[in-house]
């Protein structure tokens, strides 16, 4: 297996990603969309999620496809980014058809970045406009690190960021991941520059720092963001994608498996203070899974891509005036 040509989630054909950032706010929005509606599912394993329209992603719901997914900073304020995306999609004639009306289906998830040093004293919620701008910029190429929903992200000891990765499984099947990494836990081994996800690194895609030379004391792994920032400033939100033709229930299993990628890249993960959430999407542009073993491989690949994407998001983070934590590159 090898990464796709971009090593981005957009190696899964038909999917596009757009970012928008407000540098003074130190926050932003990331949108994943496609030219036509696509199958989506979700799995939440964190204790403090913030979401929009995720209930409709269960396999027994009426609406089986969505028009876009939104990852946003801003905590609950960031949920308004979905409204900006829905407005723009409606203007383009997109949405679930109900008689003469079209209703864009735009599930969203948010992370908490309100204590990262940015100017949050706004008179009008800025996220609706950021959502629209992110959709308008959607394409096959997009920035990582201090970009989109990862613009204000932080980890236990370093800046977080927006990450992405992909895998070509052969047989016409591709899997990818997109993540805004903002966990309470650490993405690097305490006292070192090595990533917890180093075992799964392909080439030097997140610096090639290698495996840790020592195993840290158990006590060291309990360090969280609470040591550097106020409690509550957390959450890893992600999207995993494949071109394999998945039903919604199969996409749900993919989302469940992908959470292993968070656990492989962040220690501790899935805490009561994190809103860890994974959307899973299928473009249906490729072949269907060739049996249960193929579905297993897709889920496993999603977890590997997500672990790598988390490390890449931190690796690509860049310094901005007012930062409260250093970047990996300067650590």
The 8 nearest C-alpha neighbors of each residue, nearest first, counted from 0:
[[1, 168, 167, 166, 2, 169, 3, 300],
 [0, 2, 166, 167, 3, 168, 201, 165],
 [3, 1, 166, 165, 6, 167, 4, 0],
 [2, 4, 6, 5, 167, 165, 166, 10],
 [3, 5, 6, 2, 10, 7, 165, 167],
 [6, 4, 7, 3, 10, 9, 2, 140],
 [7, 5, 164, 165, 3, 2, 4, 10],
 [8, 6, 164, 163, 5, 9, 165, 10],
 [7, 9, 175, 176, 10, 165, 11, 164],
 [10, 8, 11, 7, 14, 139, 15, 12],
 [9, 11, 8, 3, 7, 12, 5, 165],
 [12, 10, 9, 242, 173, 8, 241, 14],
 [11, 13, 14, 10, 9, 242, 284, 282],
 [12, 14, 33, 282, 15, 11, 34, 9],
 [15, 13, 33, 9, 12, 32, 11, 31],
 [14, 16, 138, 139, 32, 137, 31, 33],
 [17, 15, 31, 137, 138, 30, 32, 139],
 [137, 16, 18, 133, 136, 30, 134, 29],
 [19, 17, 147, 133, 29, 28, 30, 136],
 [18, 20, 133, 147, 28, 27, 129, 132],
 [21, 19, 27, 147, 26, 22, 146, 28],
 [20, 22, 24, 23, 26, 25, 27, 19],
 [21, 23, 25, 24, 20, 26, 117, 150],
 [24, 22, 25, 21, 118, 117, 26, 119],
 [23, 25, 117, 118, 21, 26, 22, 119],
 [26, 24, 117, 22, 151, 23, 21, 150],
 [27, 25, 151, 150, 24, 72, 21, 20],
 [26, 28, 20, 147, 148, 19, 72, 150],
 [27, 29, 148, 71, 147, 19, 18, 70],
 [28, 30, 18, 147, 70, 148, 17, 69],
 [31, 29, 69, 17, 16, 68, 134, 133],
 [32, 30, 16, 68, 67, 15, 69, 17],
 [31, 33, 67, 15, 14, 66, 30, 16],
 [34, 32, 14, 35, 13, 15, 36, 66],
 [33, 35, 13, 36, 32, 14, 66, 15],
 [34, 36, 33, 37, 66, 32, 13, 93],
 [37, 35, 66, 65, 64, 33, 34, 38],
 [38, 36, 64, 65, 282, 281, 39, 35],
 [37, 39, 64, 281, 280, 247, 63, 65],
 [40, 38, 280, 279, 64, 247, 37, 56],
 [41, 39, 251, 56, 279, 278, 250, 247],
 [42, 40, 278, 277, 279, 254, 251, 56],
 [41, 43, 277, 254, 276, 255, 278, 44],
 [42, 44, 276, 45, 275, 277, 41, 48],
 [45, 43, 275, 269, 276, 42, 46, 274],
 [46, 44, 274, 275, 269, 273, 47, 270],
 [45, 47, 271, 274, 273, 272, 270, 48],
 [46, 48, 274, 273, 272, 45, 271, 49],
 [274, 49, 47, 46, 45, 50, 275, 273],
 [48, 50, 109, 108, 75, 274, 47, 74],
 [51, 49, 108, 107, 48, 109, 53, 52],
 [50, 52, 107, 106, 53, 108, 78, 49],
 [53, 51, 106, 54, 55, 50, 107, 105],
 [52, 54, 55, 56, 51, 106, 50, 41],
 [55, 53, 56, 52, 57, 51, 60, 41],
 [54, 56, 53, 57, 60, 52, 62, 61],
 [57, 55, 40, 54, 53, 58, 39, 41],
 [56, 58, 59, 55, 60, 54, 40, 247],
 [59, 57, 247, 248, 60, 56, 63, 40],
 [60, 58, 57, 61, 56, 55, 63, 62],
 [61, 59, 55, 58, 62, 57, 56, 63],
 [62, 60, 63, 59, 55, 58, 57, 56],
 [61, 63, 60, 64, 55, 56, 65, 95],
 [62, 64, 38, 61, 60, 65, 247, 56],
 [65, 63, 38, 37, 36, 62, 39, 66],
 [66, 64, 104, 36, 37, 67, 105, 38],
 [65, 67, 36, 104, 105, 103, 32, 94],
 [68, 66, 32, 105, 31, 65, 69, 30],
 [69, 67, 31, 106, 105, 107, 30, 32],
 [68, 70, 107, 30, 29, 81, 71, 108],
 [71, 69, 29, 108, 109, 148, 107, 28],
 [72, 70, 28, 148, 109, 77, 27, 29],
 [71, 73, 110, 148, 109, 77, 26, 27],
 [72, 74, 77, 76, 111, 112, 113, 75],
 [73, 75, 111, 110, 77, 76, 109, 72],
 [76, 74, 77, 78, 73, 49, 109, 79],
 [77, 75, 73, 74, 78, 79, 124, 126],
 [78, 76, 73, 79, 75, 74, 71, 126],
 [77, 79, 80, 76, 75, 81, 109, 51],
 [80, 78, 127, 77, 82, 81, 126, 76],
 [81, 79, 127, 130, 126, 83, 78, 82],
 [82, 80, 84, 79, 83, 78, 85, 105],
 [83, 81, 85, 79, 80, 84, 127, 86],
 [84, 82, 127, 131, 130, 86, 80, 81],
 [83, 85, 131, 81, 130, 87, 82, 86],
 [86, 84, 82, 88, 83, 103, 87, 89],
 [87, 85, 83, 89, 84, 88, 82, 90],
 [86, 88, 90, 84, 89, 85, 131, 83],
 [89, 87, 91, 85, 93, 90, 86, 84],
 [90, 88, 92, 86, 93, 91, 87, 85],
 [89, 91, 87, 88, 92, 86, 93, 85],
 [92, 90, 88, 89, 93, 87, 86, 94],
 [91, 93, 89, 90, 88, 94, 101, 103],
 [94, 92, 88, 89, 91, 103, 101, 95],
 [103, 95, 93, 102, 101, 96, 104, 89],
 [94, 96, 102, 101, 103, 97, 104, 93],
 [95, 97, 101, 100, 98, 94, 102, 99],
 [98, 96, 100, 101, 99, 95, 102, 94],
 [97, 99, 100, 96, 101, 95, 102, 94],
 [98, 100, 97, 101, 96, 102, 95, 92],
 [101, 99, 97, 98, 96, 102, 95, 94],
 [102, 100, 96, 94, 95, 97, 103, 93],
 [101, 103, 94, 95, 104, 100, 96, 89],
 [94, 104, 102, 85, 95, 93, 66, 105],
 [105, 103, 65, 66, 94, 102, 106, 95],
 [104, 106, 67, 68, 66, 81, 103, 65],
 [107, 105, 52, 51, 68, 53, 69, 104],
 [106, 108, 69, 51, 50, 68, 70, 81],
 [109, 107, 50, 70, 49, 69, 71, 51],
 [110, 108, 71, 74, 49, 72, 70, 77],
 [109, 111, 72, 74, 234, 112, 71, 233],
 [110, 112, 74, 232, 233, 73, 113, 72],
 [113, 111, 114, 115, 151, 73, 232, 72],
 [112, 114, 115, 111, 73, 119, 74, 232],
 [115, 113, 112, 116, 232, 229, 117, 228],
 [114, 116, 112, 117, 113, 151, 323, 322],
 [117, 115, 114, 321, 322, 323, 118, 25],
 [118, 116, 24, 25, 23, 115, 119, 321],
 [117, 119, 24, 120, 23, 116, 25, 121],
 [118, 120, 121, 24, 117, 113, 23, 116],
 [121, 119, 118, 122, 24, 117, 123, 124],
 [120, 122, 123, 119, 124, 125, 118, 24],
 [123, 121, 124, 120, 125, 119, 118, 126],
 [124, 122, 121, 125, 126, 120, 127, 128],
 [123, 125, 126, 121, 122, 76, 127, 79],
 [126, 124, 127, 128, 123, 129, 121, 80],
 [125, 127, 80, 129, 128, 77, 79, 124],
 [126, 128, 80, 83, 79, 130, 129, 125],
 [129, 127, 131, 126, 130, 125, 83, 132],
 [130, 128, 126, 132, 131, 127, 19, 133],
 [131, 129, 80, 83, 133, 127, 84, 128],
 [130, 132, 83, 84, 128, 134, 133, 129],
 [133, 131, 129, 135, 134, 130, 19, 128],
 [134, 132, 18, 19, 17, 130, 136, 135],
 [135, 133, 131, 137, 136, 132, 17, 30],
 [134, 136, 132, 133, 137, 131, 17, 87],
 [137, 135, 17, 133, 134, 132, 138, 18],
 [17, 138, 136, 16, 134, 15, 135, 133],
 [139, 137, 15, 16, 140, 17, 136, 141],
 [138, 140, 15, 9, 16, 141, 137, 14],
 [141, 139, 138, 142, 9, 16, 5, 7],
 [142, 140, 17, 16, 139, 143, 138, 18],
 [143, 141, 146, 144, 140, 18, 147, 161],
 [142, 144, 161, 162, 146, 312, 315, 145],
 [143, 145, 316, 315, 160, 312, 161, 146],
 [146, 144, 150, 316, 160, 149, 317, 143],
 [147, 145, 150, 149, 144, 143, 161, 142],
 [146, 148, 18, 28, 27, 29, 19, 149],
 [147, 149, 28, 27, 71, 29, 72, 150],
 [148, 150, 160, 161, 179, 152, 147, 146],
 [151, 149, 145, 146, 26, 147, 148, 27],
 [152, 150, 26, 25, 149, 112, 115, 153],
 [151, 153, 159, 181, 149, 160, 150, 112],
 [152, 154, 159, 158, 181, 157, 151, 182],
 [155, 153, 182, 157, 159, 181, 156, 185],
 [224, 154, 156, 223, 185, 184, 183, 157],
 [155, 157, 154, 324, 185, 224, 227, 158],
 [158, 156, 154, 325, 324, 326, 153, 155],
 [159, 157, 153, 326, 324, 154, 325, 152],
 [158, 160, 153, 152, 313, 154, 180, 181],
 [159, 161, 149, 144, 312, 313, 145, 152],
 [160, 162, 149, 312, 179, 144, 143, 178],
 [312, 163, 161, 308, 311, 178, 143, 309],
 [162, 164, 308, 177, 7, 176, 8, 178],
 [165, 163, 7, 6, 308, 304, 176, 175],
 [164, 166, 175, 6, 2, 7, 174, 3],
 [167, 165, 2, 174, 1, 3, 173, 168],
 [166, 168, 173, 1, 169, 3, 2, 0],
 [169, 167, 172, 0, 173, 166, 170, 171],
 [170, 168, 171, 167, 172, 0, 173, 166],
 [169, 171, 172, 168, 286, 167, 173, 285],
 [170, 172, 169, 285, 173, 286, 168, 167],
 [173, 171, 168, 170, 169, 243, 242, 285],
 [174, 172, 167, 241, 11, 168, 166, 242],
 [173, 175, 241, 166, 240, 165, 301, 11],
 [176, 174, 165, 8, 240, 164, 239, 304],
 [175, 177, 239, 8, 305, 163, 164, 304],
 [176, 178, 163, 238, 237, 162, 8, 239],
 [179, 177, 237, 162, 161, 236, 180, 163],
 [178, 180, 161, 149, 236, 160, 148, 235],
 [181, 179, 235, 159, 160, 309, 178, 182],
 [180, 182, 152, 153, 234, 235, 233, 154],
 [183, 181, 234, 233, 154, 184, 235, 180],
 [182, 184, 224, 233, 223, 155, 154, 273],
 [185, 183, 223, 267, 155, 266, 182, 265],
 [184, 186, 155, 266, 187, 265, 154, 156],
 [185, 187, 265, 264, 194, 195, 266, 310],
 [188, 186, 194, 195, 193, 185, 192, 189],
 [187, 189, 191, 193, 195, 194, 190, 192],
 [190, 188, 191, 187, 219, 215, 220, 185],
 [189, 191, 188, 192, 215, 187, 219, 193],
 [192, 190, 193, 189, 188, 187, 211, 194],
 [191, 193, 187, 194, 208, 188, 330, 190],
 [194, 192, 187, 208, 191, 211, 188, 209],
 [193, 195, 187, 196, 197, 186, 188, 192],
 [194, 196, 264, 187, 197, 188, 186, 263],
 [197, 195, 264, 194, 198, 199, 263, 306],
 [198, 196, 200, 194, 199, 195, 210, 209],
 [199, 197, 196, 200, 210, 195, 209, 194],
 [198, 200, 197, 196, 201, 307, 303, 306],
 [201, 199, 197, 198, 307, 202, 204, 196],
 [202, 200, 204, 203, 199, 1, 2, 307],
 [203, 201, 204, 200, 207, 205, 206, 199],
 [202, 204, 207, 206, 205, 201, 200, 208],
 [203, 205, 202, 206, 201, 200, 207, 311],
 [206, 204, 311, 203, 314, 207, 310, 200],
 [205, 207, 203, 208, 204, 314, 209, 311],
 [206, 208, 203, 209, 205, 204, 202, 200],
 [209, 207, 206, 193, 192, 210, 194, 197],
 [210, 208, 207, 197, 193, 211, 194, 198],
 [209, 211, 197, 193, 212, 198, 208, 194],
 [212, 210, 213, 193, 209, 214, 188, 191],
 [213, 211, 210, 214, 209, 193, 191, 215],
 [214, 212, 211, 215, 210, 216, 188, 191],
 [213, 215, 216, 211, 212, 188, 217, 189],
 [216, 214, 213, 217, 219, 189, 220, 188],
 [215, 217, 218, 219, 214, 220, 189, 213],
 [216, 218, 219, 220, 215, 221, 214, 222],
 [217, 219, 216, 220, 221, 222, 215, 189],
 [220, 218, 216, 217, 221, 222, 215, 189],
 [219, 221, 218, 217, 222, 266, 267, 189],
 [222, 220, 219, 218, 223, 267, 217, 266],
 [223, 221, 220, 219, 184, 226, 155, 224],
 [224, 222, 184, 155, 183, 225, 226, 221],
 [155, 223, 225, 183, 226, 227, 228, 154],
 [224, 226, 230, 228, 223, 227, 229, 183],
 [225, 227, 224, 223, 228, 222, 155, 229],
 [228, 226, 224, 225, 155, 229, 156, 223],
 [229, 227, 225, 224, 226, 230, 232, 114],
 [228, 230, 225, 231, 232, 227, 114, 224],
 [231, 229, 225, 232, 228, 224, 272, 233],
 [230, 232, 233, 272, 229, 111, 273, 225],
 [233, 231, 111, 230, 112, 229, 114, 183],
 [232, 234, 182, 183, 273, 181, 111, 231],
 [235, 233, 273, 274, 182, 181, 110, 275],
 [234, 236, 180, 275, 181, 182, 179, 237],
 [237, 235, 276, 179, 275, 178, 277, 234],
 [236, 238, 178, 277, 177, 278, 179, 276],
 [237, 239, 278, 177, 277, 279, 176, 178],
 [240, 238, 176, 279, 175, 301, 278, 280],
 [241, 239, 280, 175, 174, 279, 281, 176],
 [240, 242, 174, 281, 243, 173, 11, 175],
 [241, 243, 282, 285, 284, 283, 281, 11],
 [244, 242, 285, 286, 287, 241, 283, 172],
 [243, 245, 283, 287, 286, 285, 242, 281],
 [246, 244, 249, 243, 250, 281, 247, 287],
 [245, 247, 249, 248, 250, 244, 38, 281],
 [246, 248, 250, 249, 58, 38, 40, 251],
 [249, 247, 251, 250, 246, 58, 252, 40],
 [250, 248, 252, 246, 251, 247, 245, 253],
 [249, 251, 253, 247, 248, 252, 279, 40],
 [250, 252, 248, 40, 254, 249, 253, 41],
 [253, 251, 255, 249, 254, 250, 256, 248],
 [254, 252, 298, 250, 256, 251, 255, 257],
 [253, 255, 279, 257, 251, 252, 256, 42],
 [256, 254, 252, 253, 257, 258, 42, 251],
 [255, 257, 253, 298, 258, 254, 259, 302],
 [258, 256, 302, 254, 301, 259, 260, 255],
 [257, 259, 260, 261, 256, 255, 302, 254],
 [260, 258, 262, 257, 261, 302, 256, 263],
 [261, 259, 302, 306, 263, 305, 258, 262],
 [262, 260, 264, 258, 259, 263, 265, 306],
 [261, 263, 259, 260, 265, 264, 268, 258],
 [264, 262, 260, 261, 196, 306, 265, 259],
 [263, 265, 196, 306, 195, 261, 262, 186],
 [266, 264, 186, 268, 262, 185, 267, 261],
 [267, 265, 184, 268, 185, 220, 186, 262],
 [266, 268, 184, 265, 221, 220, 270, 185],
 [267, 269, 266, 270, 265, 262, 184, 261],
 [270, 268, 45, 44, 275, 273, 271, 46],
 [269, 271, 272, 273, 268, 45, 46, 267],
 [272, 270, 46, 273, 45, 47, 269, 274],
 [271, 273, 270, 47, 231, 46, 233, 274],
 [274, 272, 234, 45, 233, 270, 47, 275],
 [48, 273, 275, 45, 47, 234, 46, 276],
 [276, 274, 45, 235, 234, 273, 44, 236],
 [275, 277, 43, 236, 42, 44, 274, 237],
 [278, 276, 237, 42, 238, 41, 254, 236],
 [277, 279, 41, 238, 40, 254, 237, 239],
 [280, 278, 239, 254, 40, 39, 250, 238],
 [281, 279, 39, 240, 38, 239, 250, 40],
 [282, 280, 241, 38, 283, 242, 240, 245],
 [281, 283, 242, 284, 37, 241, 13, 280],
 [284, 282, 244, 242, 281, 243, 285, 245],
 [283, 285, 242, 282, 243, 244, 12, 286],
 [286, 284, 243, 242, 283, 244, 172, 171],
 [285, 287, 243, 244, 288, 171, 284, 172],
 [286, 288, 244, 243, 289, 245, 285, 283],
 [289, 287, 293, 290, 294, 243, 286, 244],
 [288, 290, 293, 287, 291, 292, 294, 286],
 [291, 289, 293, 292, 288, 294, 287, 295],
 [290, 292, 294, 293, 295, 289, 288, 296],
 [293, 291, 295, 294, 290, 296, 289, 288],
 [294, 292, 296, 288, 295, 291, 289, 290],
 [293, 295, 291, 297, 296, 292, 288, 298],
 [296, 294, 292, 298, 293, 297, 299, 291],
 [297, 295, 293, 299, 294, 298, 300, 292],
 [298, 296, 300, 294, 295, 299, 301, 293],
 [299, 297, 253, 301, 256, 295, 300, 296],
 [298, 300, 296, 302, 301, 297, 295, 303],
 [299, 301, 303, 297, 302, 298, 296, 304],
 [300, 302, 298, 304, 257, 299, 303, 239],
 [301, 303, 257, 260, 305, 299, 300, 304],
 [304, 302, 300, 306, 305, 301, 260, 307],
 [303, 305, 301, 307, 164, 302, 176, 306],
 [304, 306, 308, 260, 302, 176, 307, 303],
 [307, 305, 260, 264, 303, 309, 308, 304],
 [306, 308, 304, 310, 305, 309, 311, 303],
 [307, 309, 163, 162, 305, 311, 164, 310],
 [310, 308, 312, 306, 311, 307, 162, 180],
 [309, 311, 307, 313, 312, 308, 314, 205],
 [312, 310, 314, 308, 205, 162, 313, 309],
 [162, 311, 313, 160, 161, 144, 309, 310],
 [312, 314, 159, 160, 310, 316, 311, 315],
 [313, 315, 311, 205, 312, 316, 327, 310],
 [314, 316, 144, 312, 313, 311, 143, 317],
 [317, 315, 144, 145, 313, 160, 314, 326],
 [316, 318, 145, 326, 315, 319, 144, 328],
 [319, 317, 326, 320, 316, 322, 325, 145],
 [318, 320, 322, 321, 317, 22, 25, 145],
 [321, 319, 322, 318, 323, 116, 23, 117],
 [320, 322, 116, 319, 323, 117, 115, 318],
 [323, 321, 324, 320, 319, 116, 318, 115],
 [322, 324, 321, 115, 116, 325, 158, 228],
 [323, 325, 157, 322, 158, 156, 326, 153],
 [326, 324, 157, 158, 330, 329, 327, 323],
 [325, 327, 158, 328, 329, 157, 316, 330],
 [326, 328, 330, 329, 314, 157, 313, 325],
 [327, 329, 326, 330, 314, 317, 316, 315],
 [330, 328, 327, 326, 325, 318, 317, 157],
 [329, 327, 328, 326, 325, 192, 157, 191]]
